[in-house]
């Protein structure tokens, strides 16, 4: 790349925003110190130039000291979307839709694979996923640019270095264009086995989302905070669900989650798109957590969608219609999209519909990057709510804990598919500016 091209890329329209490594916080007296955002070890910024068809990559944070490192990733948006899609396809082929010799899908039938007879099968699955994650990380951080190579060397060295799991690195990726499954990337740990050859093997610590706290942030979220305030005694929770799924697949999905939450939250159940439309337009949307337990997908042609009981797609265009102003959700809800098996998912889903929710004022969006087997989706949601509904519990720590719990105790890799769009610092607190009296439990980094 010549100097003129580099100048155009580094100083173009794509870079006109102010990078901030911290969220806005409420500074009223009496707020617990947990309200302070945690410093980031790494902040990566990916800006795309449509003219040059390549990305400028910048890196800052504790790992990079006082400098801002900059490089060029010489790949088009289309090339990276294809690479991300290939990685996600491997996950769906090896896990979600994988069949054994009898034609059965083990991940559909159960979510616990801790039995001795599962070892050989799961070793093969985890190794395939590690290879897919290593391949994608190479695509995302490799090129012939000296600056990019320096970023990659520092980042991968830190990712791979031995580390106390109770003290993970905190990594934020900023981009409005590149939505990759960051938690699913893999870097060979120092001293770890090679993924290839006769003695091939993997280590759980090689997966970025097992070892470290990772989140994706869209670049412009000026009204976001790291706290969702709870107005009443219980968290107001919108349950946007399709109860037909339980009957359709003859597997409990909606009922286990709604039953679990019955005694824990103030529920508003919506089974139709019109229910959501009416609540938002009439100013009755008071959700502090918004949960979607339904099908979702990304069609070959058309917009990514969510489907409730009426089979009427909910798209980013609908959200724009219901909420024409930016950042107009006053409750700043946490949005949990638990899109289960039944619709093709991809990172494009969060780059459109998820990104739109953040733009309209959601504090965080969390959801899986691939189709999720129904049994696992229900189990994951129940465990996440059980932990996160404790005031002061950071969502990022809950997600990391669940990822490790499913991997360590149950040998299930699907916890790695749940990605955070914002969220490392998000927690619930009382609206009067005080946290509940209960202490936040200190959890170990691994079980």
N, C-alpha and C positions, 0 to 999 in steps of 0.2 A: 504494500500500500504506500502511495506517495504521500508527501507531507500535506498536500492540498486536500486529499481525500480524508486523511486523519483529522485535519482541522475541521472539515465539514461534519464528520461524525461526532467529534468530541464537543463541538460547539453548536450543534444543530438544535432544531425544535424539540427533539426527543429528550434533551437534558435539562429543560427549563423547569425544574422543580427543586425544592429544597429538601435535601436528605436529612432525616432526623432519626437518631438511634433510640429515641425514647418517645413514649406516648404521653399525651397530656394527662395530668393527674389532678385530682381534687385536693386542694391544699387547706381545706377547712380544718380547724383545730380538732384534735381527737381522732383523726384517722390513724389507723394502725400503720406501722412502717411498711407493711406488706404492699401498701398502695404505691410504693415507689417502683417504677419499672426497673428491671434488671439490666445491667450492662450487657452488650452483645460482644461476644468474642469475635464474631465475623458478621459483617454486613456486605452482601453482594448485590450490585445493582446492574441489571441487564437492560440496556436501552437499544431499541431497534431502529435502524435507518432503512426506510423503505427504498430510498434512492440507491443506496450502496448494497442493500440486501445482506447486511451483516450487523452484528451486535457490538456495541461498546460495553465492556465489562469493567466495573470498578469495584474495588475491595477496600474496606476500612474496618474499624473495630479494634478490640484489644490485641488481636493477633498481629495486626499490621502497624501497631504503634500510632504515631501521630501522622503518618503518611496516608495518602489515598493512592493506591496502586491502580493502574489503568492498562487495559489491553483490548485487543480486537479479536472477536470470535468470528472467523470468516465463514459463517454458515447462514443460510437464509432461514426465515421463519418456517417455511414449508419443510425444509430439511429437518429442522429440529422437531417439528410436530410429528413428522414421520418416524423419527428415532424414538420419541416418547411413546408413540402409538405401538411401535414394535415391542418395546419393553412391557407395556401394559398387556399386549396380546399374549406374551409369554406367561405372565401371571395368570391370565384367565385360562389359558390352555393347560397350564401345569397345576392349577389349583381349582378355580371356580368350576370349570367344565371338564376336568380330568376324569376319565373313567378307567376302572381296572379291568382285568380280563373278563370279569362277569358282567361288565356293562354298568356297574354301579359307580356312583361318584362319592368317594369317601367324605369329601368336605361338605357335601349336601346332607349326608346322613348324620354327621356328628362334627363337633369342633375340638374334641380332646383327643390327642394322638400321643399320649404319654405311655401307652402300653408297649411292652418290649417288642411285640410283633409288628408294631408300626415303624420301628427304627429304620430299617432299610429303605422303606418307601419314603419316609420323611427326609432322610439324608439326601436322597436323590432330588426331592423337591427343593429343599433349601439350597443345594448346590446349583441347580438350574436358575433359581432366582438370584443368587449371588452373581452368577455369570452375567445375567441380564442387567443387574444393577451396575456392575463394573463396566460393561460395554457402554451403557448410557452415560455414566459419569465421564468416560473418555470422550464421547461425542460432545458433551456440554462444556468441556474445559480444555479441549485440545485444538491446536492450530499452529501456524508458523509465525505467530506474533510473539516477540520477546516479552512484552508486558503480560500477556495472557499466560505464558509459560511460567513466569515468576509467581503469578497469583496461584496457578495450579500447584506449583511445587510447595509453596507455603501452606496452602489449604490442605492438600492431601497429606502432607507430612503431619500436620496437626490432627487431622481426622484419624490417621492411622496410629498415632503415638499412644503408648500405654497411658491409661487415665483412670482415676478413681470413678467408678460409675455413679457414685452419689454426687459427683461434681461435673455434670456434662457441660460441654461447650454449648453456648446459645448462638444459634445461627439464624439470621434473617435474610431472605432473598427478596429483593424489591424488583418487581417487574409488572408491567401491564400487558406484556406480550408473550412471555415465556412462562407457562404453567407446567412445570415438570414434577414428577413424583419424587421430590427430594428425599423423603424418608426412606425410599426404596433403593437409593443408590448404594453402591458397595465399593469400599476401598480396602485392599488387603492390609490387615493389621501388621504392625512391625513384628517380625518373627513368625507370622502366621503362614499356613500352608498355601501353596499356589492353587488357583481354581482349575488348573489344567494339568494334564499329564497323568502318569500312573499313580502318583501319590496325591492326587488332587483332593482338596478338602476346603472347608469354609469355617469361619468363626462368626458367631452372632455379632460380635463386636465390630465386624466389618461393615454391617449395615448402618448407614448414617442415622437412621431413625431409631435404632436400638441403643446406640451409644450416646447420641447427642440430642439436644432439643432443637428442632427445626421448625420454622414457620415461613410462610410466603406472605408478603405484604404487597398490595397494590400501592402505587406511589402516592396517590392523592387521597388521603382520608383525614382531612383537617379536624373533623369533629369527633374522631374516635378517642376513646379513653381506654384505660386498662381495667375499668371496673364497671360492672352492670349492677345498678342499684335496685334493691328489692323493696318495693313500697309496702307490702303487707307482711303478715306473719309467715306466709308461705310464698314460694317463688311462683309467679304467674306463668304458666306454661301452656303454650298452644300446641295441641296434638293434632297435626294435620296428617291424617292416616287414611289408608284404604283397607278396611277390615276384610275385604274379599280375599286378600292374599292368604290369610290363614286357611281358608276353605279351598282356594285354588290349588295350593301346594300341599295341603293337609299337614302343614308344619306351623306351629305357633310362632307368630312374628309380632303382630300388633297387640294381641291380648296380653302376653307376658309383660310388655313394657308399660302399657296403660294400667294394668292391674298393679304393678309395682309402684307406679307413681301416684296411685289413688290417694294414699294416706300421707304423701310427702309434699305435694304441690297443689296449687289452685289451678285446676285444669279447665281449658277451653278446647272442646273437641270439634274439629272441622273435618268433614268427610267429602265436601264438595268444593270445587274451585270457587263457586259463588259465595260460599260461607266466608272464605278468606277475602274475596273481593269486597263483600259487604262490610266486614269488620274494619278493613283498612279505609275504605272510602267514607264510612260513617264515623271515623275517629274512635272506634271501639277496640282497636288493636292495642292491647296493653301487655303483650307478651314480653316477659323478661328472658325466657327461653322459648325459642320456636323450634319444634321438632317435626321433621317430615319422615314418617314411616310409610314408605310407598315405593312404587316403581319410579325410576328415572332413566333417562337415556340420552344418547347423542345420535340422532339418525344420520344416515349417509347424506341426505339432503334435508335441509330445514334446521330449526333451532333446537338446542338442548331443552329438555322439558322435565317436569315432574308430573305424575299422574295420581290423582285421588280417585275416589269411588266413581266419579262421573266420567272418567276417561277423557276429560277435557284438559289438554296440556296447559301447564303453567310455565310460561317462558319469561325471559328477561324483558320482552316487550310488554307483557302484562304488568310486571312490577313497575315499569316506567309509566304505564297508563294509570295505575292505582296511586303511584307516588311521584307526581311530576316534578317535585322539587328535590334537590340533593339533600342528603343527610336529614331526612324528615321522619325518621323513626325515633321518637323522643325517648323511648325506653332503652335504646341501644342494646337490643337483644343479642344473645348468643344463638346462632342458627346452627342446628344440628341436622344435617341431611343424611339420613340413613337409607339410601337408595339400595334396595335389595335386588336379588337375582331376578332377571326378567326384562332388562333393558340394557343395551350396550352403553357402558360408561367410558369416559375418557377425560383427560385433563382439560379438554375444550369445555366441558360442563362447568368447571369452576372458573374458567376464563371468561365465561359469559354470564350465566345465571348467578354463580357465586359472587363474581366480581360486582354484579349489579346490586346484590344485597348489601355488600360492603359500602357501595357508593350511596345507598339510601339510608345508611346510619347503623347497620348492624356492627356490633363490636367485633364479631368473630364469625367465621363460617368453618365448620368442620364436617368432613365427609370422606367417603372412600373413593379412591381413584379407579377402582375396577368394580365389576359386578360382585356383590358380596353374597355368599350362601346365606339363606334365610336364618338358619339356626344360629350361625355365628353373629349375624347382624343383631338379632334379639339379645343374645348374651352380652355382646359388646355394649349395646345401649344401656342395658340394665346396670352393668358394672360402672359405666361412666357416670350415669346419674347418681348412683349410690355414693360415689366419691365427690363429684363436683358440686352437689347440692349442699355441701358443708360450706358455710360462709368463710371466705378467706382462702379457699383451696384453689390454687392456680390451675387453670385448665391444661396448660402445657405439661405440668408435672403429672397430672392425671393421665394424659394421653401417653406419655413416656412410660409411666408405671404399667399401664395396661399392655402396651407393646411388649414390654419385658415379661410381664406375667404370662401372657399367652404363649410367648416364645419359650420361656424357661419351664413352666409347669406343664404346658399342654402341647408344646412343639408345633404350635400353629403360627404360621407367618402372617396371617391376615391383619393383625394389629398394625403392621407396617403400612397398610394401604390407607389408613385414616390420616388425612393431611389437615394441617392447621393453616387457615388463611387469617392472619393475625392470630393471637390467642396464647402465646407463651405466657404472657402476664395477666391474662383475663381472669377475674375472680368475681364472686358475688359478695355484696355488702349491703347492710341496711341503708335505707334511703336517708336516715337522719344523720349519717356520717359516722356511724359506729359499727364495728363488726360485732357479730354475735359472740357471746362469752366463751363459746367452745374454742379450745386451742386447735390450731392446725397440726395434724399429726405429721411427724417427720417419718418419711418412708425411705427405706433403703433403696439404693439404686437397682438392686437385683434381688430376686426372691430366692 
